[in-house]
């Protein structure tokens, strides 16, 4: 059985592990290698079912398989025609499809809501401010882009 294209693998969202965002020790473990996550490790998040894995573990898995290691749902079923949104642990992952005009080297993380409250002088101030974080392009994404360019 053949796995996913490198570009499809690179389009799966990532996040840095933060132990406070996980509810239990079972959630804070890669179901491929069975190791517990360490602070600031990069994880890939299955957008539809929110399963998480070490980036290297899932990337290696998806080279040979097209299904989620946890639930066996197909990664081929993930949305790829339009920008996909998925909420996990209070963060919205925005990732453009490969054909999008958005720079493919960036992944944007935004808070999923804003609450306003009045400050001491009575003016409204955002309780949480919209933040855009540029995440350094991963080696896998670079390889996927080069692979895709060679094919065309």
HELIX and SHEET records of a PDB file:
HELIX    1   1 UNK A    6  UNK A   10  1                                   5    
HELIX    2   2 UNK A   19  UNK A   21  5                                   3    
HELIX    3   3 UNK A   55  UNK A   64  1                                  10    
HELIX    4   4 UNK A   75  UNK A   77  5                                   3    
HELIX    5   5 UNK A  139  UNK A  151  1                                  13    
SHEET    1   A 3 UNK A  14  UNK A  16  0                                        
SHEET    2   A 3 UNK A  42  UNK A  45 -1                                        
SHEET    3   A 3 UNK A  52  UNK A  54 -1                                        
SHEET    1   B 3 UNK A  84  UNK A  88  0                                        
SHEET    2   B 3 UNK A  91  UNK A  95 -1                                        
SHEET    3   B 3 UNK A 108  UNK A 111 -1                                        
SHEET    1   C 2 UNK A 116  UNK A 118  0                                        
SHEET    2   C 2 UNK A 124  UNK A 126 -1                                        
END                                                                             
